[in-house]
C-alpha cells in the first residue's frame, strides 16, 4: 500500500499514477480484511479500486494531454517538501508510540451476527429512495461529463 502511494506521487505518466492509486486502494482493502471488516473491504475494492480508477482512466482518455508542459525542477522546493514529509512522519510516529491505548475488548462476534446482512437490509428498506436517487444522479453526471468532453473536442 505504501509502495502504491509513493509511486502515485512520484510517477509522471497519469495512467501509471492511476494504476498505482488502485494498488494503494487494494492494499487498504487488505488491511480492512485483516481488521475483520469484510464488507468495508469489499466496498473498497468495488467502489474505489474498481469504479473510481476506471472513471479516472476514462477521464484521462477523454482529455488532451499533448500540450502539457513539464515544470522545471526546483531543488529547494523538493528539499523542503521532503523535510516536511519526514518531519510529519516522525511526529506521527512519536505520537503513536507514546500514546497508551485502552485494552481492546474481545472483537469476536457471535456466529449469528452478520453485519453485511444488516447493512443490506437497512440499505434496501429504510434508505432505498435515497439510494436510487443517488444512482440516477451519478448516471446523469457521468452522461453530462461525456457530453461536455465531446463538445470541447469538436
C-alpha positions in Angstrom: 0.0 0.0 0.0 2.8 2.4 0.8 4.6 1.5 -2.4 1.5 2.2 -4.4 1.1 5.6 -2.7 4.7 6.6 -3.2 4.5 5.6 -6.9 1.3 7.6 -7.2 3.1 10.7 -6.2 6.4 10.1 -8.0 5.4 8.7 -11.4 5.0 11.2 -14.3 2.5 9.3 -16.6 -1.0 9.8 -15.5 -2.2 6.3 -16.4 0.6 4.8 -14.3 -0.4 7.1 -11.4 -4.0 5.8 -11.5 -2.7 2.2 -11.5 -0.5 2.9 -8.5 -3.5 4.5 -6.8 -5.6 1.4 -7.5 -2.8 -0.7 -5.9 -2.9 1.5 -2.8 -6.7 1.1 -2.7 -6.3 -2.7 -2.9 -3.7 -2.6 -0.1 -6.2 -0.7 2.0 -8.8 -3.3 1.3 -6.4 -5.9 2.5 -6.0 -4.0 5.7 -9.7 -4.0 6.2 -9.7 -7.8 5.8 -7.1 -8.1 8.5 -9.3 -5.9 10.7 -12.2 -8.4 10.1 -14.2 -5.7 8.2 -15.0 -7.8 5.1 -17.9 -5.7 4.0 -15.8 -2.5 4.0 -13.0 -4.3 2.2 -15.5 -5.5 -0.5 -16.8 -1.9 -0.9 -13.3 -0.6 -1.0 -12.4 -2.9 -3.9 -15.7 -2.4 -5.7 -16.0 1.3 -5.4 -12.5 2.7 -5.2 -10.2 0.2 -6.8 -12.7 -0.6 -9.5 -15.1 2.2 -10.3 -13.1 5.3 -9.3 -9.9 4.0 -11.0 -11.8 3.2 -14.2 -13.6 6.5 -14.1 -10.3 8.3 -13.8 -8.8 6.3 -16.7 -11.9 7.3 -18.9 -11.4 10.9 -17.9 -7.7 10.8 -18.8 -8.5 9.2 -22.2 -11.1 11.9 -23.0 -8.9 14.8 -22.3 -6.0 16.2 -24.3 -2.6 15.8 -22.7 -0.4 16.6 -25.7 0.1 20.3 -24.9 1.2 19.8 -21.2 4.5 21.5 -20.4 6.6 19.9 -17.7 7.6 22.3 -15.0 11.3 22.9 -14.3 12.6 21.1 -11.3 13.1 23.2 -8.2 15.6 21.6 -5.8 14.8 23.9 -2.9 11.1 23.1 -3.0 11.8 19.4 -3.3 14.1 19.5 -0.3 11.6 21.5 1.7 8.8 19.1 0.8 11.0 16.1 1.7 11.9 17.7 5.1 8.3 18.4 5.8 7.2 14.9 4.9 9.9 13.3 7.1 9.1 15.7 10.0 5.4 14.8 9.7 6.2 11.1 9.7 8.5 11.5 12.8 5.8 13.5 14.6 3.1 10.9 13.9 5.4 8.0 14.7 6.3 9.6 18.1 2.6 10.4 18.8 1.5 6.8 18.1 4.4 5.2 20.0 3.9 7.4 23.1 0.1 7.0 23.3 -1.3 4.4 25.7 -4.3 2.8 24.1 -7.0 1.1 26.3 -7.1 -2.6 26.3 -9.3 -3.9 23.5 -12.3 -6.0 24.3 -12.9 -9.3 22.6 -13.7 -8.5 18.9 -15.0 -11.9 18.2 -18.7 -11.6 17.1 -21.2 -14.3 17.8 -21.8 -16.7 14.9 -25.3 -15.5 14.2 -24.2 -11.8 13.9 -23.9 -10.8 10.2 -23.1 -7.1 9.7 -23.3 -7.3 5.9 -26.8 -8.7 6.1 -27.9 -6.0 8.4 -26.4 -3.2 6.3 -28.1 -4.7 3.2 -31.5 -4.9 4.9 -31.2 -1.3 6.1 -30.0 0.0 2.7 -32.8 -1.7 0.7 -35.6 -1.0 3.2 -35.1 2.3 5.1 -32.8 4.0 2.6 -34.0 2.6 -0.8 -35.2 6.0 -2.1 -32.0 8.0 -1.4 -30.0 5.0 -2.8 -31.9 5.0 -6.1 -31.8 8.8 -6.4 -28.1 8.8 -5.9 -27.6 6.2 -8.6 -29.7 8.4 -11.0 -27.7 11.5 -10.1 -24.4 9.7 -10.7 -25.6 8.4 -14.1 -26.7 11.9 -15.1 -23.4 13.4 -14.0 -21.5 10.8 -16.0 -23.5 11.4 -19.1 -23.1 15.2 -18.7 -19.3 14.8 -18.4 -19.2 12.8 -21.6 -21.4 15.4 -23.4 -19.1 18.3 -22.2 -16.0 16.4 -23.2 -17.4 15.8 -26.7 -18.4 19.4 -27.2 -14.8 20.6 -26.3 -13.4 18.1 -28.8 -15.5 19.5 -31.7 
